[in-house]
Amino acid sequence: MKATGIIGRLGLAALALVASVGVAGAKDWKTVRIGIDATYPPFESVNAKGEIVGWEVDYATELCKRMKVTCTFQNQDWDGIIPSLIAGKFDMIMSSMNITPKRTQVVSFSDVYFATPPVFVGSAANKSNDVSPAALKGKTIGTQSSTTFSNYLEAYYKDSEIKLYPGGDEPQNDLKAGRLDYTVTDLIVGTTFVEKVGAGCCRVVAEIKRVPEIFGPGVGAAFRKEDEDLKAMLNKAIAEVDADGTYKIIADKYFKINIRGK
């Protein structure tokens, strides 16, 4: 989802410097702190009680149960989520983060646990399905900053006006208000938004082909490179939840399509 293109925002050199700080010492994984940017419903958001909720929270909770650890969730803005992991604010990121080549230079990733396509969302009044760079020349396209979505737009839509936002829900709100022509987001996020605001407002216009060097193979949890033991624990839990059908049970509560990507 959020192919968080944080490298592009902070610069690889800056992140490498942060990574060099590291977090020393052996860990006792009885408690695991999970960083999450809760602006991306239905994967993660904050409810009226101030609680972080969503599919990824439910899924992570099940994985933690299999790992026999107590997990806590910490809300963190997207631009700062990798530096905060490296600095030790939390122990892993589970926040719809796409596994990209640049990110793997800074953090280590679990196995892929979901893979859904990015999409263009536009006004329902616009009946054209042509989202080629030529067709969208001069159009205003919004997306979350420091993501694979923003990386994609900056690489291929240089003649469009690209507007970047700190949160994942803000571009959709501006599209609804008529301040954007299109947004780029995840299929599930876009579909959820359209269902919420109604077909009279907006529609999912077209899927975007996953460019491997930008979007990677899918979403994984991110870890500090020295925490290979924690990553191994999570990968084992991912395999167990897949094998016994629990993954599908949790996913079916939220989604009408297979998000697993396999």
Secondary structure, DSSP 8 states (H G I E B T S, - for coil): -B---HHHHH-HHHHHHHHHH---S---TTEEEEEE--EETTTEEE-TTS-EESHHHHHHHHHHHHHT-EEEEEE--GGGHHHHHHTTS-SEE-SSBB--TTGGGTSEE----B---EEEEEETT------STTTTTT-EEEEETTSHHHHHHHHH-TTSEEEEESSSSHHHHHHHTTS-SEEEEEHHHHHHHHHHH-TTTEEEEEE----HHHH-S-B--EE-TT-HHHHHHHHHHHHHHHHTTHHHHHHHTT-SS--S--
